[in-house]
């Protein structure tokens, strides 16, 4: 596929802007062709207007039509073949096997949401039939279901150029809900983004979707993204990235004359708590697993473990020695950009200069322009209590190991934490009973609790929760991974005493969609 470097405004390729930029190979710092045109405010406005025009027609598509559209997108992405993988490798320095796997995850997400659309459960249909002779007042007929919000603005992530990007989980769930999308491509991989964007448009054409159901905006400036947030046609935002970026978007969305929800996933330190029994029985395997998890993807996952808490300092010494040995054997790799590397080095310097913190282990830096070493630091719990900012995420392959003095101090560390995406507990089943107080604290702090595992690796399934309390996200009641993500882009509407012909298909007595519905308090597929 020959790249144009233009914005995809519905079915039109547009390059009205004078500002330009290039993709940069992170390994060599060389600029890559073509030259990309940064979107103008006019182009952003046109994309939003086309999305608004497409909304009525798109939301009226049948469940089967939307499902087939999602499946067509997966097929078109696969049809891009090795060309997509090669371009993505060049723009990100990520290895081929990683990107092939991420492409598979992207396609599987689309196909999973296609099945969600077909089953119809996401609409959460509820029906309470009328009781006209009820005393003292009659009961009306009340029916409720979720409907799509409207056009959604989505920001591609830097660290997952396929699975959290143009056709990633946010786009898949928004399209599944019946919402057109305007995607802001991440400037670190604009060529990959254009290729996937064109695949979505090809799928839209084959599936008979209205023009404007998808648009792709390119740009490096914050103003391009903010122009999407400010457009009155946009009804929600999906974002994966830094706290600074997510918070800025959240604030801007709330300053609009009509504020809109922002579903921002903004990173996390993902604390790992190692209980004494597990440390005694499995310190070598835990050290090996932890080293692999913190360096996976050069530490550029939102779920890398950036904080480790052990009970009883004397028990942690041998574990730290093993962790040191494991880290020396790891070669983390090249970071996604010079800017991300710069921020990682600044985070490492912050930990290095923090009172009570000392360097425990380091790896050898990978060769190349943006190669970095992995780092492990250690500190006593007292240093952490004096400086809670030590728990802040350092985006990259590093972690801080905190030595607590007993169970109560370990729980106190947990209580001092802000919101995170995950927390992990390594222990025995007996210890889980003894440390019930720790679990109770962590339930209030995170979206996902892991037992005897590692936080990296987020399964795309019905039960997954990838979210958490602020500042990990701006919407702790939602997930950005898994089928429940569709609920972010829908809202409930209630219909009272409507005649049957005027009701949506999902609410009609004969249940023509054959979906599960809560009828008078009982789940059923039966007609009323």
VENLIN-V130638 format. One line per field, one symbol per residue. ss: DSSP state (@ for helix, = for strand, . for the rest). psi: psi as a letter, one per 20 degrees, with the letter a starting at -180 (. if undefined). burial: I if it has 9 or more other C-alpha atoms within 8 Angstrom, else O. Layout:
ss = ???
psi = ???
burial = ???
This chain:
ss = ......===..===.....=====......=======...@@@@@@@@@@@@@@@@@@@...@@@@@@@@@@@@@@@@@.@@@@@@@@@@@@...@@@@@@@@@@@@@@@@@@@@@@@@.@@@..===..=.......=..=======...====.............@@@@@@@@@...====..@@@@@@@@@@@@@@@@@@@@@......====....@@@@@@@@@.....=====..@@@@@@@@@@@@@.....=====......===.@@@@@@@@@@@@@@@@@@@@@@@@.......=====.@@@@@@@@@@@@@@@@.....=...@@@@@@@@@@@@@@@.....=====........=...======@@@@@@.@@@@......=======..@@@@@@@@@@.....=====..@@@@@@.@@@@@@@@....====.....................=.........@@@@@@@=======...@@@..@@@.........===..===....
psi = ppqhjrqnncjpppmiqhprrqqpohhijqqqqapqppqrhghgghghhhghhigghghiqrghghghgghhggghghihbhggggggghiijqqggghghhggggghgghghghggghjhhilpppoqqnhjqqiqqprpppqrpqqgapppppqqhinighkcgkahggghghhikpqqopoqpihmhggggghghgghgggghikqqpihpqppqqhqhhgghhghiphhpiqppppbrgggghgggghhiiqhnqqqpnpojrqimqppoqgghhghkhghggghgghghipkkjkqijqojpppqpohhiighghghhghhhhipngaprhrhghgghghhhghghhippipqpgqqrpqqqrhkqqqqqprqqqhhhghhmiihiqpooamqqpopoqmrghhghhgghiqaqrgrqqpparhhhhghkhhgghghhihrhpppplbqhpnopoahiponarqpjhrimijrqiqrhihhihkrqqppppkqqghiqqhhiqgjmhilrpqnoljppqiqq.
burial = OOOOIIIIIIIOOIIOIOOIIIIIIIIOOOOIOOIIIIIIOOIIIIIIIIIIIIIOIIIOOOIOIIIIIIIIIIIIIIOIOOOIIIIIIIIIIIOIOOIIOIIOIIIIIIIIIIIIIIOIIIOIIIIIIIIOOOOOOIIIIIIIIIIIIIIIIIIIIIOIIIIIIIIIIIIIIIIIIIIIIIIIIIIIIIIIIIIIIIIIIIIIOOIOIIIIIIIIIIIIOOOIIIIIIIIOIIIIIIIIIOIOOIIOIIOIIIOIOOOIIIIIIIIIIIIIIIIIIIIOOOIIOIIIIIIIIIIIIIIIIIIIIIIIIIIIIOIIOOIIOIIIOIIIOIIIIIIIIIOIIOIIOOIIOOIIOOOOIOIIIIIIIIOOIIIIIIIIIIIIIOIIIOOIOOIOOIIIIIIIIIIIIOIOIIIOIIOOIOIIIIIIIIIOOOIIOOIOOIIOIIIOIIIIIIOOOIIIOOOIOOOIIIIIIIIIIIIIOIIIIIIIIIIOIIIOOOIOOOOOOOIOOIIIOOIOOOIIIIIOOOOOIOOO
